[in-house]
Amino acid sequence: MGQKVNPNGFRYGITKSHNTTWYADKDKFATYLLEDQKIYDFFDKKVREYLIGKVQIKRDQAGHTIVYIHTAKPAAFLGTNGENVKALTAQLKKVIAKKQADITIEVIELKNPDLNARLLAEGIAIKLENRGSFRLAQKFAIKAALKAGAKGIKTSVAGRLNGVDMARTEGYTEGEMKLHTLRQDVDYAVTTALTTYGILGVKVWVSLGEILSPKTSEAEVKEAPRKRESKKGGERHASTKKN
């Protein structure tokens, strides 16, 4: 199950919030859905330029749309006096073919870009396009993520690696990666590298630890098995005394 299911879709609505939040009637549902896809496609082309790690969309009942952009370069995205955001908003209205659309772009800074799966995948893809070694590109991404505080990371590159005739898949895994556990906070991303000898697919999984309830800390979870063992030991000792 952990190998076949998309880790993001597997956790949406359970331990991970949806990227899009809105409610619409039947007559507007298809329109909003198509607009959302156009917005995502628009910012997908700007990922490398502005280091966009995540895009979220929120709509209210009045039809106002707020697009939250999580970027590692907020200053570059905003521009001087917010001119760049205004230009991007105008371009976005043209893309969705709705000049009178009420759209607001909110910029949120990514404090740890090395923990974002999309930015790590794009970094690997850029190195592959520049004819770098696919093994070194993955190892650099793994080192950066673990240094930033990731609990585990898994990478995979598929295609005609180094220009060989037969395509294959090679990847690395370091640290914990419990894909079958819902409370494991996993960030997953896929991107492509357009090389001279074909397209290479890049996948990155980043484990950020376990999502626990506010009452239970991670240290308490680790100590739980020890407490059970100590209780068992106490029970055995009591039973020997009775005998």
Phi and psi in degrees as GROMACS dihedral restraints (atoms count N, CA, C in turn):
[ dihedral_restraints ]
;  ai    aj    ak    al  type     phi  dphi    fc
    3     4     5     6     1   -66.3    20    10
    4     5     6     7     1   -22.3    20    10
    6     7     8     9     1   -90.7    20    10
    7     8     9    10     1   -18.7    20    10
    9    10    11    12     1  -104.8    20    10
   10    11    12    13     1   -26.8    20    10
   12    13    14    15     1   -94.8    20    10
   13    14    15    16     1   141.4    20    10
   15    16    17    18     1   -62.8    20    10
   16    17    18    19     1   121.0    20    10
   18    19    20    21     1   -60.4    20    10
   19    20    21    22     1   -30.2    20    10
   21    22    23    24     1   -72.4    20    10
   22    23    24    25     1   -51.7    20    10
   24    25    26    27     1   -63.9    20    10
   25    26    27    28     1   -30.0    20    10
   27    28    29    30     1   -65.0    20    10
   28    29    30    31     1   -28.8    20    10
   30    31    32    33     1  -106.4    20    10
   31    32    33    34     1   -10.2    20    10
   33    34    35    36     1   -59.8    20    10
   34    35    36    37     1   131.2    20    10
   36    37    38    39     1    84.5    20    10
   37    38    39    40     1    -5.3    20    10
   39    40    41    42     1  -116.2    20    10
   40    41    42    43     1   -68.4    20    10
   42    43    44    45     1  -117.0    20    10
   43    44    45    46     1    -1.1    20    10
   45    46    47    48     1  -132.7    20    10
   46    47    48    49     1   133.3    20    10
   48    49    50    51     1   -78.1    20    10
   49    50    51    52     1   151.7    20    10
   51    52    53    54     1   -69.5    20    10
   52    53    54    55     1   149.1    20    10
   54    55    56    57     1   -73.6    20    10
   55    56    57    58     1   -25.9    20    10
   57    58    59    60     1  -119.6    20    10
   58    59    60    61     1   131.1    20    10
   60    61    62    63     1  -130.7    20    10
   61    62    63    64     1   111.6    20    10
   63    64    65    66     1  -169.6    20    10
   64    65    66    67     1   164.8    20    10
   66    67    68    69     1  -129.9    20    10
   67    68    69    70     1   138.7    20    10
   69    70    71    72     1  -146.5    20    10
   70    71    72    73     1   154.5    20    10
   72    73    74    75     1   -74.5    20    10
   73    74    75    76     1   174.0    20    10
   75    76    77    78     1   -61.2    20    10
   76    77    78    79     1   -35.8    20    10
   78    79    80    81     1   -73.0    20    10
   79    80    81    82     1   -20.9    20    10
   81    82    83    84     1  -106.9    20    10
   82    83    84    85     1   -11.3    20    10
   84    85    86    87     1   -59.6    20    10
   85    86    87    88     1   -50.7    20    10
   87    88    89    90     1   -63.8    20    10
   88    89    90    91     1   -37.2    20    10
   90    91    92    93     1   -64.2    20    10
   91    92    93    94     1   -47.1    20    10
   93    94    95    96     1   -64.0    20    10
   94    95    96    97     1   -40.0    20    10
   96    97    98    99     1   -62.5    20    10
   97    98    99   100     1   -43.7    20    10
   99   100   101   102     1   -67.0    20    10
  100   101   102   103     1   -39.4    20    10
  102   103   104   105     1   -63.8    20    10
  103   104   105   106     1   -41.1    20    10
  105   106   107   108     1   -60.2    20    10
  106   107   108   109     1   -43.3    20    10
  108   109   110   111     1   -65.1    20    10
  109   110   111   112     1   -38.2    20    10
  111   112   113   114     1   -66.2    20    10
  112   113   114   115     1   -37.2    20    10
  114   115   116   117     1   -65.8    20    10
  115   116   117   118     1   -44.2    20    10
  117   118   119   120     1   -63.4    20    10
  118   119   120   121     1   -42.2    20    10
  120   121   122   123     1   -65.2    20    10
  121   122   123   124     1   -36.3    20    10
  123   124   125   126     1   -63.4    20    10
  124   125   126   127     1   -46.5    20    10
  126   127   128   129     1   -80.1    20    10
  127   128   129   130     1   -17.8    20    10
  129   130   131   132     1   -62.1    20    10
  130   131   132   133     1   -32.7    20    10
  132   133   134   135     1   -75.9    20    10
  133   134   135   136     1   -15.2    20    10
  135   136   137   138     1  -103.0    20    10
  136   137   138   139     1     5.3    20    10
  138   139   140   141     1   -60.2    20    10
  139   140   141   142     1   -48.9    20    10
  141   142   143   144     1   -72.6    20    10
  142   143   144   145     1   -31.9    20    10
  144   145   146   147     1   -69.5    20    10
  145   146   147   148     1   -42.4    20    10
  147   148   149   150     1  -114.1    20    10
  148   149   150   151     1     7.4    20    10
  150   151   152   153     1    52.2    20    10
  151   152   153   154     1    57.6    20    10
  153   154   155   156     1   -84.9    20    10
  154   155   156   157     1   119.9    20    10
  156   157   158   159     1   -95.3    20    10
  157   158   159   160     1   -26.2    20    10
  159   160   161   162     1  -158.3    20    10
  160   161   162   163     1   145.4    20    10
  162   163   164   165     1  -127.2    20    10
  163   164   165   166     1   129.6    20    10
  165   166   167   168     1  -125.3    20    10
  166   167   168   169     1   144.3    20    10
  168   169   170   171     1  -124.2    20    10
  169   170   171   172     1   134.2    20    10
  171   172   173   174     1  -134.9    20    10
  172   173   174   175     1   133.2    20    10
  174   175   176   177     1  -124.6    20    10
  175   176   177   178     1   147.1    20    10
  177   178   179   180     1  -108.3    20    10
  178   179   180   181     1   178.3    20    10
  180   181   182   183     1   -66.5    20    10
  181   182   183   184     1   -24.9    20    10
  183   184   185   186     1   -79.5    20    10
  184   185   186   187     1    -5.7    20    10
  186   187   188   189     1    94.5    20    10
  187   188   189   190     1     5.1    20    10
  189   190   191   192     1   -76.5    20    10
  190   191   192   193     1   131.0    20    10
  192   193   194   195     1  -111.8    20    10
  193   194   195   196     1   127.2    20    10
  195   196   197   198     1  -114.6    20    10
  196   197   198   199     1   125.3    20    10
  198   199   200   201     1  -109.6    20    10
  199   200   201   202     1   116.1    20    10
  201   202   203   204     1   -94.5    20    10
  202   203   204   205     1   122.1    20    10
  204   205   206   207     1  -109.5    20    10
  205   206   207   208     1   115.2    20    10
  207   208   209   210     1   -92.7    20    10
  208   209   210   211     1   109.2    20    10
  210   211   212   213     1  -131.4    20    10
  211   212   213   214     1   150.5    20    10
  213   214   215   216     1   -86.7    20    10
  214   215   216   217     1    -7.9    20    10
  216   217   218   219     1  -126.3    20    10
  217   218   219   220     1    68.5    20    10
  219   220   221   222     1   -63.7    20    10
  220   221   222   223     1   -35.3    20    10
  222   223   224   225     1   -64.8    20    10
  223   224   225   226     1   -43.4    20    10
  225   226   227   228     1   -67.1    20    10
  226   227   228   229     1   -36.9    20    10
  228   229   230   231     1   -68.8    20    10
  229   230   231   232     1   -41.3    20    10
  231   232   233   234     1   -70.1    20    10
  232   233   234   235     1   -41.9    20    10
  234   235   236   237     1    79.0    20    10
  235   236   237   238     1  -177.8    20    10
  237   238   239   240     1   -72.7    20    10
  238   239   240   241     1   120.4    20    10
  240   241   242   243     1    55.8    20    10
  241   242   243   244     1    28.7    20    10
  243   244   245   246     1    73.0    20    10
  244   245   246   247     1    18.8    20    10
  246   247   248   249     1   -67.5    20    10
  247   248   249   250     1   -36.5    20    10
  249   250   251   252     1   -66.1    20    10
  250   251   252   253     1   -38.9    20    10
  252   253   254   255     1   -64.5    20    10
  253   254   255   256     1   -40.3    20    10
  255   256   257   258     1   -62.4    20    10
  256   257   258   259     1   -41.7    20    10
  258   259   260   261     1   -65.5    20    10
  259   260   261   262     1   -41.4    20    10
  261   262   263   264     1   -66.9    20    10
  262   263   264   265     1   -35.6    20    10
  264   265   266   267     1   -64.5    20    10
  265   266   267   268     1   -41.8    20    10
  267   268   269   270     1   -64.7    20    10
  268   269   270   271     1   -41.0    20    10
  270   271   272   273     1   -64.9    20    10
  271   272   273   274     1   -39.1    20    10
  273   274   275   276     1   -64.5    20    10
  274   275   276   277     1   -38.5    20    10
  276   277   278   279     1   -64.2    20    10
  277   278   279   280     1   -35.2    20    10
  279   280   281   282     1   -68.9    20    10
  280   281   282   283     1   -38.6    20    10
  282   283   284   285     1   -63.8    20    10
  283   284   285   286     1   -43.2    20    10
  285   286   287   288     1   -85.0    20    10
  286   287   288   289     1     1.9    20    10
  288   289   290   291     1    55.9    20    10
  289   290   291   292     1    48.1    20    10
  291   292   293   294     1  -148.4    20    10
  292   293   294   295     1    88.2    20    10
  294   295   296   297     1   -66.7    20    10
  295   296   297   298     1   -30.2    20    10
  297   298   299   300     1   -90.8    20    10
  298   299   300   301     1    10.7    20    10
  300   301   302   303     1   -65.0    20    10
  301   302   303   304     1   139.2    20    10
  303   304   305   306     1   -93.4    20    10
  304   305   306   307     1    90.9    20    10
  306   307   308   309     1  -119.9    20    10
  307   308   309   310     1   134.2    20    10
  309   310   311   312     1  -124.7    20    10
  310   311   312   313     1   132.1    20    10
  312   313   314   315     1  -104.6    20    10
  313   314   315   316     1   120.2    20    10
  315   316   317   318     1  -106.7    20    10
  316   317   318   319     1   131.6    20    10
  318   319   320   321     1  -102.6    20    10
  319   320   321   322     1   128.0    20    10
  321   322   323   324     1  -121.9    20    10
  322   323   324   325     1   129.8    20    10
  324   325   326   327     1   -79.6    20    10
  325   326   327   328     1   133.8    20    10
  327   328   329   330     1   -85.6    20    10
  328   329   330   331     1   113.6    20    10
  330   331   332   333     1   -74.5    20    10
  331   332   333   334     1   -32.6    20    10
  333   334   335   336     1  -125.5    20    10
  334   335   336   337     1    83.4    20    10
  336   337   338   339     1   -61.5    20    10
  337   338   339   340     1   -26.9    20    10
  339   340   341   342     1   -73.6    20    10
  340   341   342   343     1    -7.3    20    10
  342   343   344   345     1  -101.6    20    10
  343   344   345   346     1     1.4    20    10
  345   346   347   348     1   -94.4    20    10
  346   347   348   349     1   120.6    20    10
  348   349   350   351     1   -62.9    20    10
  349   350   351   352     1   -38.3    20    10
  351   352   353   354     1   -65.3    20    10
  352   353   354   355     1   -43.6    20    10
  354   355   356   357     1   -69.3    20    10
  355   356   357   358     1   -35.3    20    10
  357   358   359   360     1   -65.4    20    10
  358   359   360   361     1   -41.8    20    10
  360   361   362   363     1   -65.0    20    10
  361   362   363   364     1   -41.3    20    10
  363   364   365   366     1   -65.9    20    10
  364   365   366   367     1   -36.2    20    10
  366   367   368   369     1   -63.1    20    10
  367   368   369   370     1   -41.3    20    10
  369   370   371   372     1   -64.7    20    10
  370   371   372   373     1   -43.1    20    10
  372   373   374   375     1   -62.8    20    10
  373   374   375   376     1   -39.4    20    10
  375   376   377   378     1   -63.7    20    10
  376   377   378   379     1   -41.7    20    10
  378   379   380   381     1   -66.4    20    10
  379   380   381   382     1   -36.1    20    10
  381   382   383   384     1   -67.9    20    10
  382   383   384   385     1   -38.9    20    10
  384   385   386   387     1   -67.5    20    10
  385   386   387   388     1   -26.3    20    10
  387   388   389   390     1   -90.4    20    10
  388   389   390   391     1    18.9    20    10
  390   391   392   393     1    64.6    20    10
  391   392   393   394     1    32.4    20    10
  393   394   395   396     1   -83.6    20    10
  394   395   396   397     1   167.4    20    10
  396   397   398   399     1   -72.1    20    10
  397   398   399   400     1   131.0    20    10
  399   400   401   402     1   -68.4    20    10
  400   401   402   403     1   -28.5    20    10
  402   403   404   405     1   -71.8    20    10
  403   404   405   406     1   -46.5    20    10
  405   406   407   408     1   -65.5    20    10
  406   407   408   409     1   -37.8    20    10
  408   409   410   411     1   -61.2    20    10
  409   410   411   412     1   -41.8    20    10
  411   412   413   414     1   -69.1    20    10
  412   413   414   415     1   -40.5    20    10
  414   415   416   417     1   -66.9    20    10
  415   416   417   418     1   -36.3    20    10
  417   418   419   420     1   -65.0    20    10
  418   419   420   421     1   -41.1    20    10
  420   421   422   423     1   -64.7    20    10
  421   422   423   424     1   -40.9    20    10
  423   424   425   426     1   -64.0    20    10
  424   425   426   427     1   -44.7    20    10
  426   427   428   429     1   -62.5    20    10
  427   428   429   430     1   -42.1    20    10
  429   430   431   432     1   -64.8    20    10
  430   431   432   433     1   -41.1    20    10
  432   433   434   435     1   -68.3    20    10
  433   434   435   436     1   -44.5    20    10
  435   436   437   438     1   -66.7    20    10
  436   437   438   439     1   -35.5    20    10
  438   439   440   441     1   -67.4    20    10
  439   440   441   442     1   -32.4    20    10
  441   442   443   444     1   -77.5    20    10
  442   443   444   445     1   -10.8    20    10
  444   445   446   447     1   114.9    20    10
  445   446   447   448     1    12.7    20    10
  447   448   449   450     1   -70.0    20    10
  448   449   450   451     1   142.8    20    10
  450   451   452   453     1   -75.7    20    10
  451   452   453   454     1   -28.4    20    10
  453   454   455   456     1  -168.5    20    10
  454   455   456   457     1   160.2    20    10
  456   457   458   459     1  -150.4    20    10
  457   458   459   460     1   144.3    20    10
  459   460   461   462     1  -133.9    20    10
  460   461   462   463     1   132.5    20    10
  462   463   464   465     1  -126.2    20    10
  463   464   465   466     1   155.5    20    10
  465   466   467   468     1  -151.7    20    10
  466   467   468   469     1   133.6    20    10
  468   469   470   471     1  -126.2    20    10
  469   470   471   472     1   128.3    20    10
  471   472   473   474     1  -128.4    20    10
  472   473   474   475     1   144.3    20    10
  474   475   476   477     1   137.0    20    10
  475   476   477   478     1  -158.8    20    10
  477   478   479   480     1   -82.7    20    10
  478   479   480   481     1    79.3    20    10
  480   481   482   483     1   -66.8    20    10
  481   482   483   484     1   130.4    20    10
  483   484   485   486     1    59.5    20    10
  484   485   486   487     1    18.9    20    10
  486   487   488   489     1    78.5    20    10
  487   488   489   490     1    17.5    20    10
  489   490   491   492     1   -70.2    20    10
  490   491   492   493     1   162.1    20    10
  492   493   494   495     1   -70.3    20    10
  493   494   495   496     1   -36.7    20    10
  495   496   497   498     1  -103.0    20    10
  496   497   498   499     1   129.0    20    10
  498   499   500   501     1   -73.6    20    10
  499   500   501   502     1   148.5    20    10
  501   502   503   504     1  -151.9    20    10
  502   503   504   505     1   174.9    20    10
  504   505   506   507     1  -123.0    20    10
  505   506   507   508     1   132.5    20    10
  507   508   509   510     1  -134.4    20    10
  508   509   510   511     1   139.4    20    10
  510   511   512   513     1  -154.5    20    10
  511   512   513   514     1   172.2    20    10
  513   514   515   516     1  -133.7    20    10
  514   515   516   517     1   152.3    20    10
  516   517   518   519     1  -136.7    20    10
  517   518   519   520     1   131.7    20    10
  519   520   521   522     1  -137.4    20    10
  520   521   522   523     1   140.2    20    10
  522   523   524   525     1    81.1    20    10
  523   524   525   526     1  -166.4    20    10
  525   526   527   528     1   -86.3    20    10
  526   527   528   529     1   140.9    20    10
  528   529   530   531     1  -147.3    20    10
  529   530   531   532     1    80.6    20    10
  531   532   533   534     1   -92.4    20    10
  532   533   534   535     1    83.5    20    10
  534   535   536   537     1   -71.4    20    10
  535   536   537   538     1   -22.8    20    10
  537   538   539   540     1   -86.0    20    10
  538   539   540   541     1    -7.4    20    10
  540   541   542   543     1   -97.3    20    10
  541   542   543   544     1   120.8    20    10
  543   544   545   546     1   -66.2    20    10
  544   545   546   547     1   -32.9    20    10
  546   547   548   549     1   -79.5    20    10
  547   548   549   550     1    -4.8    20    10
  549   550   551   552     1   -74.5    20    10
  550   551   552   553     1   121.0    20    10
  552   553   554   555     1   -80.3    20    10
  553   554   555   556     1   101.2    20    10
  555   556   557   558     1  -115.5    20    10
  556   557   558   559     1   127.5    20    10
  558   559   560   561     1  -103.4    20    10
  559   560   561   562     1   128.2    20    10
  561   562   563   564     1  -129.4    20    10
  562   563   564   565     1   140.3    20    10
  564   565   566   567     1  -149.6    20    10
  565   566   567   568     1   151.1    20    10
  567   568   569   570     1  -129.7    20    10
  568   569   570   571     1   138.5    20    10
  570   571   572   573     1  -148.6    20    10
  571   572   573   574     1   175.1    20    10
  573   574   575   576     1  -125.8    20    10
  574   575   576   577     1   147.5    20    10
  576   577   578   579     1  -113.0    20    10
  577   578   579   580     1   121.4    20    10
  579   580   581   582     1   -91.1    20    10
  580   581   582   583     1    92.9    20    10
  582   583   584   585     1   -97.2    20    10
  583   584   585   586     1   170.9    20    10
  585   586   587   588     1   -68.4    20    10
  586   587   588   589     1   -23.3    20    10
  588   589   590   591     1  -106.4    20    10
  589   590   591   592     1    15.6    20    10
  591   592   593   594     1   132.9    20    10
  592   593   594   595     1  -178.4    20    10
  594   595   596   597     1   -93.6    20    10
  595   596   597   598     1   132.1    20    10
  597   598   599   600     1  -110.9    20    10
  598   599   600   601     1   134.8    20    10
  600   601   602   603     1   -94.2    20    10
  601   602   603   604     1   132.7    20    10
  603   604   605   606     1  -119.0    20    10
  604   605   606   607     1   128.6    20    10
  606   607   608   609     1  -125.4    20    10
  607   608   609   610     1   141.5    20    10
  609   610   611   612     1  -136.8    20    10
  610   611   612   613     1   130.5    20    10
  612   613   614   615     1  -115.1    20    10
  613   614   615   616     1   130.6    20    10
  615   616   617   618     1  -124.0    20    10
  616   617   618   619     1   122.0    20    10
  618   619   620   621     1   -94.3    20    10
  619   620   621   622     1   124.1    20    10
  621   622   623   624     1  -105.4    20    10
  622   623   624   625     1    17.9    20    10
  624   625   626   627     1    99.3    20    10
  625   626   627   628     1  -166.1    20    10
  627   628   629   630     1  -104.6    20    10
  628   629   630   631     1   143.9    20    10
  630   631   632   633     1   -90.9    20    10
  631   632   633   634     1   112.7    20    10
  633   634   635   636     1  -114.4    20    10
  634   635   636   637     1   162.3    20    10
  636   637   638   639     1   -68.4    20    10
  637   638   639   640     1   154.6    20    10
  639   640   641   642     1   -58.9    20    10
  640   641   642   643     1   -28.0    20    10
  642   643   644   645     1   -77.1    20    10
  643   644   645   646     1   -25.3    20    10
  645   646   647   648     1  -110.8    20    10
  646   647   648   649     1   121.7    20    10
  648   649   650   651     1   -91.8    20    10
  649   650   651   652     1   165.2    20    10
  651   652   653   654     1   -67.0    20    10
  652   653   654   655     1   -32.7    20    10
  654   655   656   657     1   -65.7    20    10
  655   656   657   658     1   -38.2    20    10
  657   658   659   660     1   -66.3    20    10
  658   659   660   661     1   -36.0    20    10
  660   661   662   663     1   -65.6    20    10
  661   662   663   664     1   -39.3    20    10
  663   664   665   666     1   -69.3    20    10
  664   665   666   667     1   -33.3    20    10
  666   667   668   669     1   -80.6    20    10
  667   668   669   670     1   -14.7    20    10
  669   670   671   672     1   -57.2    20    10
  670   671   672   673     1   -47.0    20    10
  672   673   674   675     1   -60.9    20    10
  673   674   675   676     1   -35.5    20    10
  675   676   677   678     1   -66.0    20    10
  676   677   678   679     1   -39.9    20    10
  678   679   680   681     1   -63.6    20    10
  679   680   681   682     1   -39.5    20    10
  681   682   683   684     1   -63.4    20    10
  682   683   684   685     1   -42.9    20    10
  684   685   686   687     1   -63.8    20    10
  685   686   687   688     1   -40.5    20    10
  687   688   689   690     1   -66.1    20    10
  688   689   690   691     1   -37.8    20    10
  690   691   692   693     1   -63.1    20    10
  691   692   693   694     1   -43.3    20    10
  693   694   695   696     1   -62.2    20    10
  694   695   696   697     1   -41.9    20    10
  696   697   698   699     1   -62.0    20    10
  697   698   699   700     1   -39.4    20    10
  699   700   701   702     1   -65.7    20    10
  700   701   702   703     1   -39.9    20    10
  702   703   704   705     1   -63.8    20    10
  703   704   705   706     1   -41.6    20    10
  705   706   707   708     1   -64.1    20    10
  706   707   708   709     1   -41.3    20    10
  708   709   710   711     1   -63.7    20    10
  709   710   711   712     1   -39.7    20    10
  711   712   713   714     1   -65.7    20    10
  712   713   714   715     1   -40.8    20    10
  714   715   716   717     1   -66.3    20    10
  715   716   717   718     1   -36.0    20    10
  717   718   719   720     1   -67.7    20    10
  718   719   720   721     1   -33.2    20    10
  720   721   722   723     1   -66.5    20    10
  721   722   723   724     1   -41.5    20    10
  723   724   725   726     1   -62.2    20    10
  724   725   726   727     1   -41.3    20    10
